[in-house]
Amino acid sequence: MPNLKDLKNRIASVKSTRKITKAMQMVAAAKLRRAQDAAEASRPYAERFNAVMASLAASVGDSDTAPRLLAGTGKDDVQLLVVLTAERGLCGGFNTNIVKLAKAKIAELKGAGKTVKILTVGKKGREQLKREYSDLFVGHVDLSDVKRLGYGDAQNIAKDILSRFDNGEFDVATIFFAKFNSVISQDPTALQVIPASYETTDESQADAETSQYDYEPDEEAILADLLPRGVATQIFTALLENAASEQGARMSAMDNATRNAGDMIDQLTIEYNRSRQAVITNELIEIISGAEAL
Amino acid sequence: MADTMQFDLVSPERKLLSAQAKSVQIPGSEGDLTAMPNHAATITTLRPGVLTVETDKGTEKFVVTGGFAEIGETVSVLAEKALPAADVDQKTYEALVAEAHEAYKQTKVTFENEPGPVDDAAKLLQDMVAVGTHIGLDPMQPSL
């Protein structure tokens, strides 16, 4: 049986752990709100952008002159996987889930005989992937110094990816991130960004047919101008979703940890009280039997 | 005939303005254009410039650095970076010009023998410099 002092120390240490997890939960909650606001604020842009792109893509269609960013290189031999994860841990299964999805994809692509290249954003994904696939790495983007995600950050990543594409380093690029549903649920998602696939809904199809836009300059010049921006926009959206997901995951992980610590304290306290009681009873028995012996 | 139209100005980071507008003057890449209600449906890219919105409450000016505008029944401007003109002081402006200048220098190195992209970047830089005169700031002339 552990002695009283050990138990007391144990309780004190779990209590301070609970204090820390509680604080982390509150910080995550505050950050989550900000991250959600940022994601919310970026939505109108992304929505309008995608709508315009969809109608543009529908009208340019599969013509031979369509830009390579839209039409692709005609091959899918070399695949670039861009894995977006957090810079910090202690956020439940958030990083692991994204990495797991990416690993499944890597295995699938390798099985199909494709060449895989990996670009990571965020330290945690790099650490986890490096163990198995260090030979596939082509780069890493460090965002640990970034306090507030800006469009500029996404643009830099996009620029990096696009220049690799222009140099013919890969044919298809897919980004991996976690989509934010709610505090308790984040979906790891894979999204293909190059060649760009804009969902042509029936509505946008009809839109493209009915509204004959004038293009200034011509359609293809606009498309060529917009496609790189589309990549940046998609990455920006993914980064923001990821940020919100990370904070949400951390919040629920820390909430769990706080609750577990509470349970543990209760249990330890009961154990402590019992052993204290036992010690007292023992002492009493000793005194009484000592007195009786006299 | 409607005399106002829905106008939205959004940047990737936030929505700057959503209002009923009488007219919107847009710095298109092929030249300025003014969109009024019932304008022909147009999509145009933007050059760095000043965007002027006329609403019932008066006119508002924004500095935009690029992006595109969609004119239909409603007008949406999707700017890469947009700032209310009143918020742009000499320092932010100089930072913008410096950024364009940096981009220009870089393009000059990357596309050494292709005049196309270099000219584009040079034009972008000039537009950026011209913005300064439009909003009454000291235009910073970078050495080319």
Chai-1 contact restraints between the chains, C-beta under 6 A:
chainA,res_idxA,chainB,res_idxB,connection_type,confidence,min_distance_angstrom,max_distance_angstrom,comment,restraint_id
A,A41,B,R14,contact,1.0,0.0,6.0,A-B,restraint_1
A,S42,B,P12,contact,1.0,0.0,6.0,A-B,restraint_2
A,P44,B,V10,contact,1.0,0.0,6.0,A-B,restraint_3
A,P44,B,K15,contact,1.0,0.0,6.0,A-B,restraint_4
A,Y45,B,V10,contact,1.0,0.0,6.0,A-B,restraint_5
A,Y45,B,P12,contact,1.0,0.0,6.0,A-B,restraint_6
A,Y45,B,L78,contact,1.0,0.0,6.0,A-B,restraint_7
A,R48,B,S76,contact,1.0,0.0,6.0,A-B,restraint_8
A,R48,B,L78,contact,1.0,0.0,6.0,A-B,restraint_9
A,F49,B,L78,contact,1.0,0.0,6.0,A-B,restraint_10
A,V52,B,E70,contact,1.0,0.0,6.0,A-B,restraint_11
A,Y151,B,P12,contact,1.0,0.0,6.0,A-B,restraint_12
A,Y151,B,E13,contact,1.0,0.0,6.0,A-B,restraint_13
A,S211,B,A41,contact,1.0,0.0,6.0,A-B,restraint_14
A,Y213,B,A41,contact,1.0,0.0,6.0,A-B,restraint_15
A,Y213,B,I43,contact,1.0,0.0,6.0,A-B,restraint_16
A,D214,B,A40,contact,1.0,0.0,6.0,A-B,restraint_17
A,D214,B,T42,contact,1.0,0.0,6.0,A-B,restraint_18
A,Y215,B,I43,contact,1.0,0.0,6.0,A-B,restraint_19
A,E216,B,G28,contact,1.0,0.0,6.0,A-B,restraint_20
A,E216,B,E30,contact,1.0,0.0,6.0,A-B,restraint_21
A,E216,B,T44,contact,1.0,0.0,6.0,A-B,restraint_22
A,P217,B,E30,contact,1.0,0.0,6.0,A-B,restraint_23
A,I222,B,T45,contact,1.0,0.0,6.0,A-B,restraint_24
A,D225,B,T45,contact,1.0,0.0,6.0,A-B,restraint_25
A,F236,B,P12,contact,1.0,0.0,6.0,A-B,restraint_26
